[in-house]
Amino acid sequence: AQLVQRLAMCRDDNAEADARPSVESYLHALLGRCVAHLHPIAVGAYVCARNGRRELLHLFRQDSSPPLWVPYVDPGYQLARKVKRLLAAYRDQWGESPSVLFLQNHGLLVSADTPQKLLKHARTTIAVCTTKLRRTRVARRSPPPTDEVVRLKLAIRSALFRATGQHLAVAHWRDHHLSAFLGRRHAQPLVSLP
């Protein structure tokens, strides 16, 4: 509660009274003047992978100041404290702050003194990560029969009404990439979970 109160005291805008800065404000304040917090798919493939750290270090091994890997910590103040310690160790080793931070199981932070440098670092980082990923072939799957889609939408809508007392809209959409992924044998354990 004290952290939230102090964050609110830092505001200098005309936002609504109940609006508050992000819980990541502390983390962003540790970095350069410009900070981008991103979740590109190409980076997610590495930061969420079992050997992601090793692969990223290999990808960026030629950099004069490599990206900083941040092991997973819950977002907010605890993450900022962890990053503060990691930044100090990084500066001791490399003599400067990193411009790119990979957050395990989360995403990417890019930091720079100017928006132009920030965009350059972000684009370069995402491009490097993208070039090493294999493109998967997307198999086209037949769509379910229209009458089955209508029947299932009505069943879901009815169940939602019984549970909430509200008439809620139920939509159906198809994504070929998602369909192809769910058709794989290794996806079955994911599909079986709630």
C-alpha positions as CSV (number, residue, x, y, z in Angstrom):
1,A,0.0,0.0,0.0
2,Q,2.9,2.4,0.8
3,L,4.5,1.7,-2.6
4,V,1.2,2.4,-4.4
5,Q,0.7,5.6,-2.4
6,R,4.3,6.8,-3.2
7,L,3.7,6.1,-6.9
8,A,0.5,8.1,-6.9
9,M,2.4,11.0,-5.2
10,C,4.9,11.0,-8.1
11,R,2.2,11.8,-10.7
12,D,2.3,15.2,-12.3
13,D,-0.6,14.8,-14.7
14,N,-4.3,15.4,-14.6
15,A,-5.3,11.8,-14.6
16,E,-8.3,10.6,-12.7
17,A,-7.8,10.2,-9.0
18,D,-7.9,6.4,-9.0
19,A,-5.4,6.1,-11.9
20,R,-1.9,5.2,-10.9
21,P,1.4,4.7,-12.6
22,S,2.5,1.2,-13.6
23,V,3.9,-1.2,-11.0
24,E,6.9,-1.3,-13.3
25,S,7.6,2.5,-12.8
26,Y,10.4,1.6,-10.4
27,L,12.0,-0.7,-12.9
28,H,11.8,1.8,-15.8
29,A,13.3,4.5,-13.6
30,L,16.4,2.4,-13.2
31,L,17.0,2.5,-16.9
32,G,17.8,5.2,-19.5
33,R,15.8,8.3,-20.4
34,C,13.7,6.3,-22.9
35,V,12.4,2.9,-22.1
36,A,10.3,0.5,-24.2
37,H,8.7,-2.6,-22.6
38,L,7.9,-5.0,-25.4
39,H,6.6,-8.5,-25.9
40,P,7.6,-9.5,-29.5
41,I,6.8,-13.1,-30.5
42,A,10.4,-13.7,-31.6
43,V,11.8,-12.6,-28.2
44,G,9.1,-14.6,-26.4
45,A,10.3,-17.7,-28.2
46,Y,13.6,-17.3,-26.4
47,V,12.7,-15.9,-23.0
48,C,10.1,-18.6,-22.5
49,A,12.3,-21.5,-23.8
50,R,14.1,-24.0,-21.6
51,N,17.5,-23.0,-23.0
52,G,16.5,-19.5,-23.9
53,R,19.3,-17.7,-22.0
54,R,22.0,-19.8,-23.5
55,E,20.6,-19.3,-27.0
56,L,20.3,-15.5,-26.6
57,L,23.8,-15.3,-25.2
58,H,25.0,-17.1,-28.3
59,L,23.0,-14.9,-30.7
60,F,24.4,-11.7,-29.2
61,R,27.9,-13.0,-28.4
62,Q,29.5,-10.5,-30.8
63,D,28.1,-7.5,-29.1
64,S,30.6,-5.3,-27.2
65,S,28.0,-5.0,-24.4
66,P,25.7,-7.9,-24.5
67,P,22.0,-7.9,-23.4
68,L,21.3,-8.5,-19.7
69,W,19.3,-11.7,-18.8
70,V,17.0,-11.2,-15.9
71,P,15.8,-14.4,-14.2
72,Y,12.1,-14.5,-13.5
73,V,10.8,-12.5,-10.5
74,D,7.2,-11.4,-9.9
75,P,6.5,-8.0,-11.5
76,G,6.7,-4.8,-9.4
77,Y,9.0,-3.7,-6.7
78,Q,10.7,-7.1,-6.3
79,L,11.6,-7.2,-10.0
80,A,13.0,-3.6,-9.7
81,R,15.2,-4.6,-6.7
82,K,16.5,-7.7,-8.6
83,V,17.3,-5.6,-11.7
84,K,19.0,-2.9,-9.6
85,R,21.4,-5.6,-8.3
86,L,21.9,-7.1,-11.8
87,L,22.6,-3.6,-13.3
88,A,25.3,-2.9,-10.7
89,A,27.0,-6.2,-11.5
90,Y,26.7,-5.5,-15.2
91,R,28.2,-2.0,-14.9
92,D,31.1,-3.5,-12.9
93,Q,31.8,-6.0,-15.7
94,W,31.1,-4.0,-18.8
95,G,31.6,-0.3,-17.7
96,E,28.2,0.8,-18.9
97,S,24.5,0.0,-18.5
98,P,22.9,-2.5,-20.9
99,S,20.6,-1.2,-23.6
100,V,18.7,-4.5,-23.8
101,L,17.3,-6.6,-21.0
102,F,15.6,-10.0,-21.6
103,L,13.1,-10.8,-18.8
104,Q,12.7,-14.5,-18.4
105,N,9.2,-15.8,-19.1
106,H,8.1,-12.3,-19.9
107,G,9.6,-10.0,-22.6
108,L,12.0,-7.4,-23.5
109,L,13.1,-4.0,-22.1
110,V,15.1,-1.6,-24.3
111,S,16.7,1.5,-22.9
112,A,18.4,4.5,-24.5
113,D,19.1,8.2,-24.2
114,T,17.0,9.1,-27.3
115,P,13.9,7.6,-28.9
116,Q,15.9,7.1,-32.1
117,K,18.5,5.0,-30.4
118,L,15.8,3.1,-28.5
119,L,14.0,2.2,-31.8
120,K,17.3,1.1,-33.4
121,H,18.1,-1.2,-30.4
122,A,14.6,-2.6,-30.4
123,R,14.5,-3.3,-34.1
124,T,17.9,-4.8,-34.2
125,T,17.2,-7.0,-31.2
126,I,13.9,-8.3,-32.6
127,A,15.5,-8.8,-36.0
128,V,18.4,-10.9,-34.6
129,C,15.9,-13.0,-32.6
130,T,13.6,-13.4,-35.7
131,T,16.4,-14.5,-38.1
132,K,17.3,-17.6,-36.0
133,L,13.7,-18.9,-35.7
134,R,12.5,-21.5,-38.2
135,R,9.3,-20.7,-40.0
136,T,6.7,-23.4,-39.4
137,R,4.5,-24.6,-42.2
138,V,0.9,-23.8,-41.4
139,A,-1.3,-26.7,-42.3
140,R,-4.8,-25.7,-43.4
141,R,-7.5,-27.4,-41.4
142,S,-11.1,-27.7,-42.4
143,P,-13.4,-25.4,-40.6
144,P,-16.1,-27.0,-38.4
145,P,-19.6,-27.2,-39.9
146,T,-21.5,-23.9,-39.5
147,D,-24.4,-25.6,-37.7
148,E,-22.0,-27.1,-35.1
149,V,-20.5,-23.6,-34.5
150,V,-24.0,-22.1,-34.0
151,R,-25.0,-25.0,-31.7
152,L,-21.9,-24.6,-29.5
153,K,-22.2,-20.8,-29.3
154,L,-25.8,-21.2,-28.1
155,A,-24.8,-23.8,-25.5
156,I,-22.0,-21.6,-24.2
157,R,-24.3,-18.5,-24.1
158,S,-26.9,-20.5,-22.2
159,A,-24.3,-21.7,-19.7
160,L,-23.0,-18.2,-19.2
161,F,-26.6,-17.0,-18.6
162,R,-27.2,-19.7,-16.0
163,A,-23.9,-18.8,-14.3
164,T,-24.1,-15.0,-14.4
165,G,-27.8,-14.1,-15.2
166,Q,-26.5,-11.9,-18.1
167,H,-27.0,-12.3,-21.8
168,L,-23.5,-12.2,-23.1
169,A,-22.2,-12.3,-26.6
170,V,-20.3,-15.4,-27.8
171,A,-18.1,-15.1,-30.8
172,H,-16.3,-17.6,-33.0
173,W,-13.1,-17.0,-34.8
174,R,-10.5,-19.1,-36.5
175,D,-6.8,-18.6,-36.6
176,H,-4.8,-20.9,-39.0
177,H,-1.6,-20.7,-36.9
178,L,-3.4,-21.6,-33.7
179,S,-5.4,-24.4,-35.4
180,A,-2.1,-25.8,-36.8
181,F,-0.5,-25.6,-33.4
182,L,-3.4,-27.3,-31.7
183,G,-3.3,-30.1,-34.3
184,R,0.1,-31.2,-33.2
185,R,0.6,-34.1,-30.9
186,H,2.7,-32.0,-28.4
187,A,-0.1,-29.5,-28.0
188,Q,-2.5,-32.1,-26.6
189,P,-1.4,-31.7,-22.9
190,L,-2.0,-27.9,-23.2
191,V,-5.5,-28.5,-24.7
192,S,-6.4,-30.8,-21.9
193,L,-5.9,-28.2,-19.2
194,P,-8.6,-25.8,-18.1
